[in-house]
Amino acid sequence: MNKLSIGLDSTLGNWKKLCHLAMMYKAEAFIDQKIAESPSGEAEEVVAPESQLLYVLAHIESKE
């Protein structure tokens, strides 16, 4: 299992928590959609590098 820089497993559920804590609600909705599509739900491992996913989520959040 990949780990985030803060020591948590890189799962959709942990990414959702991080988006919520950072008040990135559009990005959180994107993660919710991925959770709904995943057979493993929140436990689905995110294999994208952390820096790339942060970049994508920040751009989702900044769009209107």
N, C-alpha and C positions, 0 to 999 in steps of 0.2 A: 504494500500500500504506500503510495506517495504521501509525503508529509508536507504540510504548509510550514512556512518559516516560523510560525508561532507554536509549532509542535503538534497541532491537530492533524488528524487524517484528512487528506484531500478528498472529501466527499461532497456531494451536492448539498447535503444537510448542513455541513459546516460552512460551506460557501454562502448558503442562505442566511445563516446566523450572522456571518460577517457583514453581508449586505445590509441586514436589518440594523445591526449595531452602528453602521456607518451612515444610516438613513439614506441608503441608495435604493429607494423603493421601486424604481423602474427596473433596476438590475435584479432586485429580489423577485419581481414578477417574472423576469426571464428565467431565473433559476427555478421558480415554481413550475413553469412550463416544462422545463427539462426533467424535473422530478416526476411530473405527471406522465411524461413520455417514457420514463425509464422503468424497466421491469423490477429494478432493485430499489426504486424510490429514492429517499434521502440517503440511503447507504451506497448508492452508485459512486464508484471511484471516478474522480476527475483526473484525467491523465495529461491534460494540457499543462504546460509550465505555468507556475503561479504568476510570473510577470506578464505573460501573454493574456491570461484570463483577467488580471487586474486592468490591463489596457482595454480589453473588450468591454468589461463591465462599466468602466469609467465613461466610455464613449456612449454606451446605451443610456447611462444616467444623464449625460449632458444633452442628449437629443430631446426635442419637444414632441 
